[in-house]
Amino acid sequence: MEFSARCIVRSCAKPGLPAGERFHNRLASKTLRIMKLVILLTILTTLKAWSNVSGQNLTLAVKDASLESVFLQVKKQSDYRFIFAREELKGANPVTFSVNDAGINVVLQYCFQNQPLGYTIDGRYIIVKQKLPASDTTKQPLRVTGIILSESGEPIAGATITIRGTSLSAVTDEEGKFVFDNITTGAVIMVSSIGYKMAVYSIADARDIRLRLTPRVSELSGVNITVNTGMQSLPKERATGSFTFIDNKLFNEQVSTDVISRLEYIANGVSVNRKISTSGQMSIRGLSTIRGPKDPLIIVDNFPYAGDLNNINPNNVESITILKDAAAASIWGARAGNGVIVITTKKGKFDQPFRIEINSNITIAEKPDLGYLKQMSSSDFIDVEQMLFEKGFYAGKENDFTRPALSPVVETLIAQRDGLIDGATATSRINALRTKDVRDDFDKYMYQRAVNQQYSLNARGGSKNMAYAFAIGFDKNVSELAAGYNRVNISSENTFAPLKNLVIDAGIHYTQSKSTSGKPGYYSIQQPGYSALPPYVSLGGALDYYRGPYIDTAGEGKLLDWKYYPAEDYKHSRYENKLQDILMNLGIRYTFIQGFSADVKYQYENQQTDGNSLNDMESYYTRNLINTFTQINDGEVSYGVPQGAVLGLSHGSITSHNLRGQLNYSNTWGRHGVAVIAGSEIRQAQNKSNGNTMYGYNDDILTYGVVDYANVKPTFITGWGSFIPDGVSINETMNRFVSFYGNASYTYHDRYIVSGSARKDASNLFGVSTNNKWKPLWSAGASWEISKEKFYKSGFLPYLRLRTTYGYSGNVDPSMSALTTIQYDVTNQYLNTSTARIVNFYNPDLTWEKVKILNVGMDFKISGGRIIGSIEYYLKKGLNLYGSVPIDYTAGLGPDNVIKNVASMRAKGVDVQLNSINFRGPVQWLTDINFNFYKDEVINYNLRNQQGRNYITGAGLLSISGIEGKPVYAMLSYQWAGLSQENGNPQGYVNKEISSDYNAITGSNTTISDLYYSGSIMPSFLGNIGNTISYKGLSLSLRISYKLNYYFRKTSIRYSSLFTSYSGHSDFTNRWRNSGDERYTDIPSIEYPTSYNRDDFYYGAAVLVERGDHVRLQYIQFSYSLQNSLLVKLGFTQLQCYLLMNNLGIIWRANGVKIDPDYSDNSILPAKNFAFGFRATF
């Protein structure tokens, strides 16, 4: 069920205000008041909790009670928690006492009087310890080393180890290791990590300690996360930067062939805009640039990934870390301005038991809903054609010597006019077409259910000196248009420790894929000169690309069939693309002393793609090309293009080398901790591509014909001269980077952290002036874990941490160069000389774009760990952004501007992430909430003129406004004054007066200040909410997403496009026809001859702007995990079956026209799909 909100207010609307705008303003105002109220209540609740940290007195009455039972009663009445080893309590004496409203110190005196035990108080923790005899002080000091692991054997980084009764403490590194010197035998260590139960261990003698921590099932462990920056791994609670971490479980709630598409609806701060490209453009925390590259940097296993992201097997992904602020991302320097996505693949661990994981699924998608398309009805279209025919509109096309195709209706009307058929026959033929709908034929002949199959196997484990992981995956996809995609992934990762302190990593990842073409889609079939098909044509028969009566007799039977057969042609035009990608990495780490090590890492990638397009003699492409260059003289036929197939070959390659050397130092002594990395890396990426075309190709004997490309050939229809396309292309680019970087953090008392990083980049992309300047990108940060302070005793917020960062990162456009570059184009057909154009103008000051980011955050834990979350506020300012600068026309560039580092923008936002346990027990209900607020504005963009028409945002497009003080993507429109009562003409304003002078409205009379501004095209509020309810082995997960406070322009009828290119719209049915209709419709009357400026005004008017606010049900997953003794006997540790329903659609939208604002209203929406599969571990 879907709900929509729409209210049209006409009498009270401002000039230019779109229908329903007033209602939405009230809605937005009310929403803002509610948000303020929620924030106020949150602050008051927090203050109330803070005020309750003191005054916790106790009332107890015990007789011959054990100490453990007394500890339990104290826990129930206060925020104090006891830490003890049960073995030590066995020798304790029973206690008897009675107190009323007494302080904790009084109770403790009663408990420990005449006991062999003592205690210390650390904040809200009471640590019970054995009283040591005096002789223990003479024991020899020991060196203690150890490793802290999870139950599954994974190292736990950031765990805190303390020596009971002393101030000594240590923190585990990313491998879970720690070390103590000068520890006496019998000392007791306590190990704590958020999300795990505390472990207590007594040291008997000098040896390595291996402890496995037990997770706390009653609280969330989201604070205990190890994030990977691509340079280092560190506990999230010890990092000052902003990270979003996606673990394996959340990542696998969805099924897809690729990695990136899964992030949109689960990652905080991530959004995808599909009005830029079919696959969508991903952004992290909105925009950081105006016209530079907007995609985030992708890191795979510690290095930037240069290949096709579709090569990555999602079933081999262990986790994903998203770096959002300067402290997190600036270590990547001039490529991190748009954020960084770090993908970590699955690897083995030392001493990990051998484990095999299998995942298999099949996904079936429904046919797409072609009824969503705003296609003009066949009957309306025919009425327009008849009207145009009567007015002589088609006379010019009848006599056009290029022989453009005319529709079946027009050809019928011509035949009737010329006396070839009578009126009754013409009417009968035309009426038969009125009930036809080309969408039915597309549904019948072209579209089908898409089917994707996915299989993967992952094996990993390890011994004391070796860890290994092997993965293989196979994907087989058949799209809704029968296009195929097959992919095989094989990877192997190995880690060796051949010598003490030496670790060697070696890995190889191999991908092989094959893509094949399918059938043509709705927008793929177009006749020459037209952008759409008449809505009544049939795809089951022949379709004319030139006038039927002409091609039926052209060449007197000596030409090839010149008709197009849509339902059959795709079988004769096949495209195939094969890809092979190999990624190899080698790493060596040597630890000189505990905490000090050196890394050398190298990665090599080579990707080869081979394209093959084969159009055989039955394909329309080949038949049309041969006929076009065929000449008939005195009955003799000569072929400019030899008969046979047309074979197009293309080859592309990407070769990249990455080398990095890095020093690492980390140490903890007493209350102090330091972690430092410093290094340098060099990177080279080379892209090559070439292509060629062969005519007269015979696939059986592998031969092809000889073609004269050098001379102009006459074409059959017009006689005009033209070159036969040679299809030859050669391209090559080489990008090189060299970088120096460093990162350091200092921790004091396990609660105060300061950090800093710096990176200097140089590249052949930058100008000489830039490379010669030592001006690094840098960041600094600090955090304070308030909950570890002695004065902090809040039971409501047992964990509270504040952090802030400030710094710079950068952005680079690889297509730009500081040097003057030219590109050679096709040969001039008249002069037979090469032509070239300037692509980049000399720019010695070209540098990276600079992004300045301030981030302030708070991490917290509520109600004993049942709710954890973070709130962050950030400010971004883009400096040195790419913008246009006017140049002298005489420079010979062609365009009147060049791109330089002259623009700037700012942005601000809020990220909120919450995870909660709503119910716990046999039935468990978990919720995760991601909320994001974002707003940007242009500071400077160097606008070239103020004419309003240059800044009108088109339908379905995402265009840069560049107006100072407005968003980068602003919705600007002509002001709307309704339809004329007299003739249904659309009306606007000229000099604040209602007008139908379209030349003036769309001309220089209308400036930017005269346009109506609705708001941003990008949502201000967005996020998602996930819920998981589980009972025993059953689990139900669902996720909704929302986008609020943004605008889009819907499409409508454009009469000039309807008349000239068949591009109609279903709005035509509701057009103005008679006086009074203006009260019920905003769609202009039909006018012939039409005015292009009239159409331009209506298409850019505020009346077509709608709110994009909506809530979407993205997916629902049902799963069942079998857990019984039979599985154990069979060797399984897990067997799970799951059903996933995805792309379930919008459940509420603000617009009342049933448009999905994430997509153009005239595009085909992704269909609902259903996946069934299983996962097994043994």
Secondary structure, DSSP 8 states (H G I E B T S, - for coil): --EE------TT--TT--TTHHHHHHHHHHHHHHHHHHHHHHHHHHHHHHHTSS---EEEEEEEE-HHHHHHHHHHHSS-EEE--HHHHTT---EEEEEEEE-HHHHHHHHHTT-SEEEEEETTEEEEEE---GGGGGS-EEEEEEEEE-TTS-B-TT-EEEETTSS-EEE--TTSEEEEEEEETT-EEEEE-TTB--EEEE--SS-EEEEE--B-TTS--TTS-EEE-SS-EEEGGG--S-EEEE-HHHHTTS--SSSGGGTTTTSTTEEEETTSSSS-EEEESS-S-SSS--S-EEEETTEE--S-GGGS-GGGEEEEEEE-SHHHHGGGGGG-TT-EEEEEE----TT---EEEEEEEEEEE----GGGS----HHHHHHHHHHHHHTTTTHHHHT-TT-B---HHHHHHHHHHTTSS-HHHHHHHHHHHHT--HHHHIIIII---EEEEEEEEEEEEE-SSEEEEEEEEEEEEE-TTS-EEEEEEEEEEEEEEEETTEEEEEEEEEEEEEEE-----TTT---TT-SS--TT--SSS-B-SB-HHHHHHGGGG-S----B-HHHHTTTEEEEEEEEEEEEEEEEEEEEETTEEEEEEEEEEEEEEEEEEEE-TTSHHHHHHHHHTEEEETTEEEESS-SSEEEEEEEEEEEEEEEEEEEEEEEEETTEEEEEEEEEEEEEEEEEEEEEEEEEEBTTTTB------SS-EE-TTT--EE------EEEEEEEEEEEEEEEEEEEETTTEEEEEEEEEEEETTS-HHHHTS---EEEEEEEEEGGGSTT---SS-SEEEEEEEEEEEEE--TT--SS-EEEE----TTT----EEEEE---TT---EEEEEEEEEEEEEETTTTEEEEEEEEEEEEEEEEEEEE--GGGS-SSSEEEEEEEEEEEEEEEEEEEEEEE-SSEEEEEEEEEEEEEEEEEE---S--BGGGG---TT-------BTS-SSEEEEB----B-TTT--B-EEETTEEE--HHHHSSTT-BGGGSEEEEESS-SEEEEEEEEEEETTEEEEEEEEEEES-EEE-----HHHHHHH----GGGGG---STTGGGT-------SS--HHHHHHHHTBGGGEEE--EEEEEEEEEEEEE-SHHHHHHT-SEEEEEEEEEEEEEEEES-TT---TTS-TTS-----EEEEEEEEE-
